[in-house]
């Protein structure tokens, strides 16, 4: 009898010791940008906040720089459960639904204040679309305003004709088409190599991506056109989220809200810093000439019309709501 009691107590002890391990949940979160990029740093802080708030019950491992899945594969990987969460440039999936590409329509929203107002009206549509794909939005954070990096001087739109233009989403590919450039699809993780080999010589992106890629090693000019502020979205597989208990779900949502607020603030603070870094490394950082700005405005008008045609009445309603908020 005493032997049975000792056995029972020992078994109970083993079960108690293993209980935390049994209750622990681990998520993988693939991301497309380097570990020292402010987006990735923000995600890493989000993961730490979740782990702290749940006392280690939910652990999220961030996989930066497209090390687990390439950028175009991340969303699908989360949909199919190969990863539980992910972060990706929203406009990368504009071909699935125009709502993912609204924030990259040139000159529709050209400041952080305008971009935030646009996101407020865009968000419900993005959440609805993600939900239909078995996903749930956690938060979204903008990049600094987009400018043109180039090897040669660009004084007017016509100067872009024939250049090897980096395209990373449908919108940037369409710009290449409108200005007569040669589009070359290159994701952020592959940009340094593409620059080094001359595969691309010109592209539109933020000062942040230019800094990450050390573009000054290959290019000389940056034109601060402030064409648009694209956003990265962080999302989760809905089934994985639903499998969490209520307190853990609440911890994730709270950390996500804080990550969005922190990310928007950091993007604004770092915009000037990135441009200073480009200049300190020998790049000529300058505003676009009046001729270039006017030409890009016309491109923007065409792309807005293109987007509205694809998005239909639902898209028009979102744009109308945005303009009403201005």
N, C-alpha and C positions, 0 to 999 in steps of 0.2 A: 504494500500500500504506500509506504514511504517512498519506494522507488518510483512508483507511478506519479506521486505528487511532485517529486523532484523533476521528473521528466516533463510533467505538465508545466511547471514553472520555467524550466529551461526553454521549452518550446515557445511559451508566451514571451519570454525575453527576446528570443530570436525574431519573433513577429514584430515586437515593438521596435527593435533596432532596424528592421527592414521597412517599417511603415513609411518613413520619409522618402525612401528611395522609390517605393511603389507609387507614392503620391506625386512624385516629381515629373513634370512634363518638360520636354526639350523641343524647341523649335529651331529650324534653320531659316535664316533670312538672307537670301542672296541679294547683292547690290552691285551696281554696274560701275561705281566710281572708286578711285583710290582711297585707302584708309585715312589719309590726311585731308581729304576733301571735306568741306564743311557739312555737306549732306550726310556723308558716311559717319563723321564724328557725331552728328546729331542722332543718327540711328543708333549708334553705339551707346550714347547716353540714354536713349529711350530703352534699350535693352537692359542697361544697368538699373534704371528706375523701376522697371517691371520686376526684375529679380529681387530688388530691395523691398519693394512694396508687397511682394508675395512671399517674403522670407525664403527665397530660393525655390519656391514651388513651381514657378515657370522660368525656365532659362532659355534665352534666345541667343543663338550664335550667329553673328553677322559675318557674312562671307563677301568681302569687298572686291572691287576691281574685276568683276565678272569672273571670279575664280571658280564659282560653283556652276553657274549658268551664264551664257552670254546674254547681253542686254535684251535682245529680241526674244529670248527663250524664257526669261524670268516669269513673266505673267502666266504663261502656259504651264510652267512647272508648278506654280502655286495652285492653279486651277485643278491640276491633275493630282495634287497631293504629294508631289515629289519634294516640295518644300512647303512649310506651313505659312510663311509670309514672304514678302518681297518688296523691293523698291525699284522703280523704273521711271524713266522719263515718260510722262503721260502721253505726249504727242506721238510717241513711237507707235501707238496703236490707233492712230487716227483712221486707218483704213478699215478698222473694225466698226467704228462709229465716229462720226464727225465731232461728237461732244468731247472726245479725248484731244482734239486738236484746236479747240477754240482759243486757248491761251497762246498759240503760236501764229495767229493771224496778225501779220505785221501792222503796226501802228494802231491797233485797236485799243490796247492798254500798254502804255509806255512808261509808267512809273509804278513804284511799289503801291502807292495809294490806289491807283487805277486798277492794278493787278489784283489787289485784295477785294475790291468791289466786284470785279469780274468773277473771281473765285467764289464769292458769296452767292452769286446767281448760277454759276456753273456747277457748283458742288452737288446739289440735289440730283441733277441729271447724271452726273458721273456716278454717284452712289447707286442710282437706279440701274444703270447699265452694268456696273460691277456685280450688283445683286443678282442680275439675270444670268451671270456667268459663274455663280457660286462663290463670289468674292465679297469682301467687305472693306470699304475704305477706312483706313486709320487716320491718315493725315496727308497733307500736301504742303510742299515748301518750294518757293520760287528760286530760280537762278537770278544772278544779276542781269541787267538789261543786255540784250544781244548787240554785238557790233561786228564789223567785218575785219578779219585778219587777212592780210595779203602779202605776197612777196613783192609785187609791183605796186606803184601808186595807183589809186582808184579815185579819179576826180569826177566821173560821171558814170551812169549805169552802163553806157556803151563800152566802157573800159573792162567790163566783166565778160564780154563776149569771148568765148573760146577758152577761158581759164578752166583749170581742173578744180572743180568746186566740190567740196565735201558736202554730201547729203546724209542726214542721219534720221530723217523722218519724211513723211509725204510732203510737208510744207516746204522744207528746204530743197527737196527735189523739184518741186513746182517752181520755186524761185529761179533755180538754175535754168529751167525750161524757158521762163519768161525773159530772162536776161541773155540767153544764148550761151550759157556756160556749159561745160561738160560735167554732169553729175557723177560723183564717185561715192558709193555708199561706204562710210567708215564710221564705226562706233567709237565712243570716247576711249576705250581701252586700247584701240588699235591706232589712235591718232598719231602718237609719236613716231611709230614706224612708217606710217603713210607720209608724214612730213619729211622724214629722213630720206626716204626713197624718191621723193618728188611725185608721189602718186596723187597728192593734192597740193595746191599752191594758194588756194583762197577758200574761205568759208565764213559763215556767220555762226557765232557762238558767244558765250559770256567770257568775261575776263577770267573767271574761275577756271573754266576748261582750258583756256589759253595758258594759264599759269601752270595747271597740272601737267600739260603736255610740253612745257618749256618751249613754246612756239618761237621764242626769240632765237633759238638755235637754227631755225630754218627760214623764218619770215621777218619782215622789217616793219610792217605797218599795222596799226589798229585804228579803225575808224569807229568812234563811239556813236553809232547810229541810234542806239536805244530802241531798236525795232520792236521787240517784244520781251516778255519775261516768262519763259517756259517754266513749268513746274515738274518736280518729281513727286510721284505719289507712292505712299507706303500702304500696303493692303495685306489682308490676311485671308486664308482659306476659311470660308464661313463655317464649314463643318468642324474644322479645327478649333475655331473660336467657340462654337456652340458646345464643344466637348469640355470646355473649362467650367469650373464652378463659378457661381455668381460673383463672389468677392474677387476672384482672379480676373474675370471679365471686366469688372469695374476698375481694377488696377491697370489693365491694359488701356482702357479707354481714357483714363485720367492721364496716364503717361503719354498717350498719343496727343491729347489736347495740349499738354505742356510742350511736347516736341514740335508741334505746329507753331505755337507762339514763339518758342525759342528759335526755330529755324527761320521764320520771317525776319525776326530781329537781327539774327546773325547775317543773313543775306544782305540786309541793308548796310550793316556795319562793315562788311568785307568788300562791298562793291568798290569803294574808293581805294582800299588797300590793294586789291588785285591790279587795278590800273597803275598804281604807283610801282608795283613790282614789275609790271611789263616795261614801264619807262626806265626804271633803274637797271634793267637788263638790256637796255639799248634800243628798245622799240620806240618808234615814233607814234605817240598816242595823240590823236587829234579828233575834232568833230568832223562830220562829213561836210563837204563843200555844199553850197546851196543847190548846185546842179545835181549832185549825187542824192541829196535829201529829197529833192523834187521828184527825181526818177524813181526812188524807192517808195515814195508816197503813192505813185501811180501803180507800182507793183502791189502795194498793200491794198489799194482799192480793188484791184482785180482778184486778189486772193480772198478778200472779204466776200466779194460777189460769188466766187467759187464755193466758199464754205457755206454760205447761205443756201446756195442751190442744192448742195449735198444734204444739208441739215433740215431743209424744209421748214414747215411751220413751227415745229418744236424749237429748232435752232433760232429762228427769227424771234420767238418769244423770249429766249434767253438773252439775245443781243438787245432787244427792246428793253428788257428789265434792267440790263446793265446801263444802257444809255439814260434810262430814267433815274438811276441812282447817282448819276454824275452831277 
